[in-house]
Amino acid sequence: MTVSLAPADDRVRAGRWLATLLLVLTVFGPISMDLYLPALPALTSELGAATSLAQLTVTACLIGLAGGQLVAGPLSDRYGRRGPLLIGIAAYVIVSVLCAISPTVEVLIAARLVQGLAGGVGIVIAQAAGRDVYDGGRLIRFYGRLTVIGGFAAIVGPLLGGALTILMDWRGLFLVLAVIGAAILAWAAFGFPETLRNAERTTGGFVRTGQDLRLLFRDRRFVGAVLAQGFVYAALFAYLSGATYVLQGVYGLSPQQYALAFGLNSAGFMVFGYLAGRASERWSVIGTLVVGLILAAAGAGGLLAAGMTHLPLVVVIVSLLLLVSGTAITSPPSTTLALCDYPQIAGTASAVLGAARFAFGGIAAPLVGVAGALSILPLGMVTTASVALAAGCGIAFLARASR
């Protein structure tokens, strides 16, 4: 299968600093999700919340990240990338402080929703701006690096969060998020030029956005890539939401030990995300996607087995490693398949893809807590069903599109 990638012509070229900034912008999602996860059980206890209610703080952020991308993507196609980006980062800093001073879990859930909305801006614009400035194999490599930096942020997030829980409570962790956001805001203000030329911007407001969406959803390859990635990320976010309770509650790991286990899995995410970018470019986009789905299925199956009969900790950690590594492998090829044909509406296409990741994840995340904090079975069931649906969508849409 061939993937068409239009040349970049005379668009802004990505120098080292701009390329680095685009990668850093992708940390909004992983950092917002992962930094406070080691303190989630303590947050649950302090606010007197049920496990499933506390997990809604994760879900609310995921839904916000999805909604923020759906809004910011089309806006960036119309008004350019720079303005929406700066507004989104500034809002992220403010609402992170509001999360830190939330008096109840209900207020925290609402604040996390808004935090996600603001954080989604950086994610979608990083992908769209990458499509503005890269072409050909460089674009595929860029999406591979996005996966790698997301894994790196996922390593740094829980490790830093686990270390900071020694010095501060969960409220302090949200203040750390505010500081990180402020640093990225300053960098973007001085280091992010406009990457979308005036002549390439869309017009027509909501009518044009509706036309663009209809164009995208009539494309079987686009729909298949979005659904496959969305369901695989549903399994990933189920892991993000449930692993802290499984590893700390069921297997008795400390927050610092949990952070180390989480970091191991995230290292796998980084390594396999990088390899997937290279394999997609040099071997096969579809073939790389299939390999990722197989690995993710093996990991989900291991978690399901651990839920049905108690297995040693090493089996669970290996299963989690397979799940997240498989997810990493699917990300560069599915992103390339979704965005390669739409340079003129890269913001909108990127928004739909990113929204699917976080919306599907937002639905899956609370399901792992329905049986309480001491059960692995819901995590195994949710991840297995999600990967199975991803494979089914890949067969139904991508295989037919290839034929």
C-alpha positions in Angstrom: 0.0 0.0 0.0 1.3 3.5 -0.8 0.7 6.6 1.2 0.5 9.9 -0.7 2.3 12.9 1.0 2.1 16.2 -0.7 5.3 18.2 -0.9 5.7 21.1 1.5 6.5 23.6 -1.3 7.6 27.0 0.2 6.0 26.5 3.6 7.8 27.2 6.9 10.5 24.7 7.4 11.0 23.1 10.8 14.4 24.1 12.3 15.7 22.4 15.4 14.0 24.7 17.9 10.6 24.6 16.2 10.8 20.8 15.8 11.6 20.4 19.5 8.8 22.7 20.5 6.3 20.7 18.4 7.3 17.6 20.2 7.2 19.3 23.6 3.6 20.5 22.9 2.5 16.8 22.9 3.3 16.5 26.6 0.1 18.1 27.6 -1.8 14.9 27.4 0.7 12.5 29.1 1.8 15.0 31.8 -1.8 16.1 32.6 -2.8 12.4 33.0 0.3 10.8 34.5 1.9 13.3 37.0 -0.8 12.9 39.6 -1.6 9.2 39.1 0.7 8.0 41.9 -1.3 10.2 44.3 -4.8 9.1 43.0 -5.4 6.7 45.9 -4.5 9.4 48.4 -6.7 11.9 46.6 -9.6 9.4 46.8 -9.1 9.1 50.5 -8.7 12.8 51.3 -11.8 13.8 49.4 -13.8 10.9 50.7 -14.7 9.8 47.2 -15.6 6.4 45.8 -13.0 4.8 43.6 -15.1 5.1 40.5 -15.9 8.8 41.3 -12.2 9.6 41.8 -11.5 8.0 38.4 -13.8 10.5 36.8 -11.1 13.0 37.4 -9.2 11.0 34.8 -12.2 10.6 32.5 -13.1 14.4 32.7 -9.6 15.2 31.5 -9.8 12.8 28.7 -13.1 14.1 27.5 -11.8 17.6 27.8 -8.7 16.7 25.7 -11.0 15.3 23.1 -13.3 18.3 23.0 -10.5 20.8 23.0 -9.0 19.3 19.9 -12.4 19.3 18.1 -12.6 23.0 18.7 -9.0 24.0 18.3 -8.4 22.0 15.1 -10.9 23.7 12.8 -10.1 27.1 14.4 -6.5 26.6 13.6 -7.3 25.8 10.0 -9.2 29.1 9.8 -7.2 31.5 11.9 -3.7 29.9 11.9 -1.9 27.8 14.5 -0.2 30.5 16.6 -3.1 32.4 18.1 -5.2 29.4 19.3 -2.1 27.8 20.7 -1.1 30.7 22.9 -4.7 31.1 24.2 -4.9 27.4 24.9 -1.7 27.2 26.9 -2.5 30.3 28.9 -5.9 28.8 29.9 -4.2 25.5 30.8 -2.0 27.3 33.3 -4.9 29.1 35.0 -7.1 26.0 35.3 -4.2 23.9 36.7 -4.2 26.3 39.6 -7.9 25.9 40.0 -7.5 22.1 40.2 -5.0 22.6 43.0 -7.5 24.5 45.2 -10.5 22.3 44.4 -12.4 21.7 47.7 -14.4 18.7 46.6 -14.1 15.9 44.1 -17.0 17.3 42.1 -15.2 20.6 41.7 -12.0 18.8 40.8 -13.8 16.8 38.1 -15.2 20.1 36.6 -11.8 21.7 36.7 -10.1 18.7 35.1 -12.6 18.9 32.3 -11.6 22.5 31.5 -7.9 21.6 32.0 -8.4 18.9 29.3 -10.1 21.4 27.0 -7.2 23.7 27.2 -4.6 21.0 27.0 -6.1 19.6 23.8 -5.1 22.7 21.9 -1.4 22.0 22.2 -1.8 18.4 21.0 -3.9 19.1 17.9 -1.8 22.0 16.8 1.5 20.0 17.2 0.1 17.4 14.8 -1.3 19.9 12.4 1.8 22.1 12.4 3.8 19.0 11.7 1.7 18.4 8.6 2.4 22.1 7.7 6.2 21.8 7.8 7.0 18.2 7.0 6.4 16.0 3.9 7.3 12.5 2.7 9.3 10.3 5.0 10.1 13.2 7.3 6.4 13.4 8.1 6.2 9.7 9.1 9.4 10.1 11.2 7.9 13.1 12.9 4.8 11.1 13.9 7.0 8.4 15.2 8.9 11.0 17.3 5.5 12.3 18.6 4.9 8.8 20.0 8.4 8.7 21.5 8.1 12.0 23.3 4.6 11.0 24.5 6.3 7.9 26.0 9.1 10.0 27.5 6.5 12.3 29.1 4.7 9.2 30.4 8.0 8.1 32.0 8.8 11.5 33.5 5.3 12.1 34.7 4.7 9.2 37.1 8.4 9.1 38.2 8.3 12.8 39.0 4.8 12.5 40.5 6.0 9.6 42.7 9.0 11.5 43.8 7.0 14.7 44.5 4.5 12.8 46.7 7.2 12.6 49.2 7.4 16.4 49.4 3.8 17.4 48.6 0.2 16.3 48.3 -1.8 16.0 45.2 -2.7 19.7 45.2 1.0 20.5 44.9 1.2 18.2 41.9 -1.3 20.4 40.1 0.7 23.4 40.9 3.7 21.7 39.2 1.5 21.2 36.1 0.8 25.0 36.2 4.5 25.7 36.3 5.2 23.3 33.4 2.4 25.0 31.4 3.9 28.5 32.1 7.3 27.4 30.8 5.8 26.0 27.6 3.8 29.2 27.2 6.9 31.3 27.3 8.7 29.1 24.9 5.8 29.1 22.4 5.4 32.9 22.7 9.0 33.4 21.5 9.7 30.2 19.5 6.5 29.3 17.6 6.0 31.1 14.2 2.9 30.9 12.2 3.2 27.7 10.1 -0.1 28.0 8.1 0.0 30.6 5.3 -2.9 32.9 4.8 -3.6 31.5 1.4 -4.0 28.0 2.8 -6.5 28.9 5.6 -10.1 27.8 5.3 -13.1 30.1 5.2 -16.8 29.6 5.7 -17.1 29.1 9.4 -19.2 26.2 10.7 -20.6 25.5 7.2 -17.0 24.8 5.9 -16.2 22.8 9.0 -19.2 20.6 8.3 -18.2 20.1 4.7 -14.7 19.2 5.8 -16.0 16.6 8.3 -18.3 15.1 5.7 -15.3 14.8 3.4 -13.2 13.0 6.1 -16.0 10.6 7.1 -16.6 9.5 3.5 -13.0 8.3 3.4 -12.8 4.6 4.5 -9.1 4.8 5.2 -9.5 7.9 7.4 -12.4 6.3 9.3 -10.6 3.0 9.7 -7.4 4.7 11.0 -9.4 6.9 13.5 -11.5 4.0 14.8 -8.5 1.6 15.1 -6.4 4.2 17.0 -9.4 5.3 19.1 -10.1 1.8 20.4 -6.4 1.0 21.0 -6.1 4.2 23.0 -9.2 3.2 24.9 -7.3 0.1 26.1 -4.3 2.4 26.9 -6.3 4.8 29.0 -8.1 2.0 30.8 -4.6 0.9 31.8 -3.7 4.5 32.9 -6.8 4.7 35.0 -6.7 1.2 36.5 -3.0 0.2 36.8 -2.4 2.4 39.9 -5.1 0.5 41.8 -4.0 -2.9 40.5 -0.3 -2.4 41.2 -0.7 -0.6 44.5 -4.0 -2.1 45.8 -3.7 -5.7 44.6 0.0 -6.2 44.6 1.0 -3.8 47.3 3.5 -1.5 45.5 4.4 1.8 47.0 3.8 5.0 44.9 7.5 5.0 44.1 7.5 1.4 43.1 4.4 2.0 41.0 6.2 4.9 39.3 9.1 2.6 38.4 6.8 -0.1 37.0 5.0 2.6 35.1 8.3 4.0 33.8 9.3 0.6 32.5 6.1 0.3 30.4 6.6 3.9 29.2 10.1 3.1 28.1 8.6 0.3 26.0 6.2 2.8 24.6 9.1 5.1 23.6 11.3 2.4 22.0 8.5 0.7 20.1 7.0 4.0 19.0 10.4 5.0 17.5 10.8 1.6 15.8 7.2 1.9 14.4 8.0 5.2 12.8 11.0 3.7 11.0 9.1 0.5 10.1 6.2 2.5 8.6 8.6 4.5 6.5 10.8 1.6 5.3 8.6 -1.4 5.4 4.8 -1.1 5.5 2.3 1.3 7.1 -0.4 -1.3 7.2 2.0 -4.1 8.2 3.3 -2.0 11.2 -0.3 -1.4 12.3 -1.1 -5.1 12.3 2.0 -5.9 14.3 1.0 -3.3 16.9 -2.5 -4.8 17.2 -1.1 -8.3 17.7 1.2 -7.2 20.6 -1.6 -5.2 22.2 -3.9 -8.2 22.0 -1.4 -10.4 23.7 -1.0 -7.9 26.5 -4.8 -7.5 27.0 -5.2 -11.3 27.0 -2.6 -11.5 29.7 -4.5 -9.0 31.9 -7.7 -10.9 31.3 -6.1 -14.1 32.4 -4.8 -12.4 35.5 -8.3 -11.2 36.3 -9.7 -14.7 36.1 -7.0 -16.4 38.1 -4.4 -14.6 40.4 -1.1 -14.5 38.6 2.3 -13.3 39.8 3.2 -9.6 39.5 5.7 -10.2 36.8 3.0 -11.6 34.5 0.9 -8.5 35.0 3.8 -6.1 34.3 4.8 -8.0 31.2 1.2 -7.9 30.0 1.0 -4.2 30.6 4.3 -3.8 28.7 3.0 -5.7 25.7 -0.2 -3.6 25.8 1.4 -0.2 25.8 4.2 -1.3 23.4 1.5 -2.5 20.9 -0.3 0.8 21.3 2.9 2.7 20.5 3.4 0.6 17.4 -0.1 1.4 16.1 0.3 5.2 16.6 2.6 6.3 13.8 1.0 4.3 11.0 -2.6 5.1 12.0 -1.7 8.8 12.3 -0.1 8.8 8.9 -3.1 7.0 7.3 -5.5 9.5 8.9 -3.6 12.8 8.0 -1.5 12.1 4.9 -4.2 12.9 2.3 -5.5 16.1 3.9 -2.8 18.8 4.2 -5.4 21.5 3.5 -7.5 20.6 6.5 -4.8 19.1 8.7 -6.1 20.8 11.8 -9.6 19.3 11.4 -8.3 15.8 10.5 -5.9 15.9 13.5 -8.8 17.1 15.8 -11.0 14.1 14.8 -8.1 11.7 15.3 -7.1 13.2 18.7 -10.7 13.4 19.9 -11.2 9.7 19.1 -8.2 8.8 21.2 -9.3 10.7 24.3 -13.1 10.3 23.9 -12.8 6.5 23.6 -10.3 6.6 26.5 -12.7 8.7 28.6 -15.4 6.1 28.1 -13.2 3.2 28.9 -11.3 4.6 31.9 -14.1 4.6 34.5 -15.2 1.0 33.5 -12.1 -0.5 35.2 -13.3 0.7 38.6 -16.8 -0.7 38.6 -15.8 -3.7 40.7 -13.8 -1.6 43.2 -10.1 -1.0 43.6 -9.1 -4.6 44.3 -10.2 -6.3 41.1 -8.1 -6.8 37.9 -10.9 -8.5 35.9 -12.6 -5.3 34.6 -9.2 -4.0 33.4 -8.7 -7.2 31.5 -12.1 -7.2 30.0 -12.0 -3.6 28.9 -8.6 -3.8 27.3 -9.4 -7.1 25.5 -12.7 -5.8 24.2 -11.0 -2.5 23.0 -8.2 -4.2 21.1 -10.7 -6.6 19.5 -12.8 -3.7 18.3 -9.7 -2.0 17.0 -8.7 -5.1 15.0 -12.3 -5.4 13.7 -12.4 -1.8 12.5 -9.0 -2.3 10.8 -10.3 -5.3 8.9 -13.6 -3.7 8.0 -12.3 -0.3 6.9 -8.6 -0.4 6.1 -8.5 -3.8 4.4 -11.4 -2.8 2.1 -9.8 0.6 1.4 -6.6 -1.1 0.4 -8.4 -3.3 -2.0 
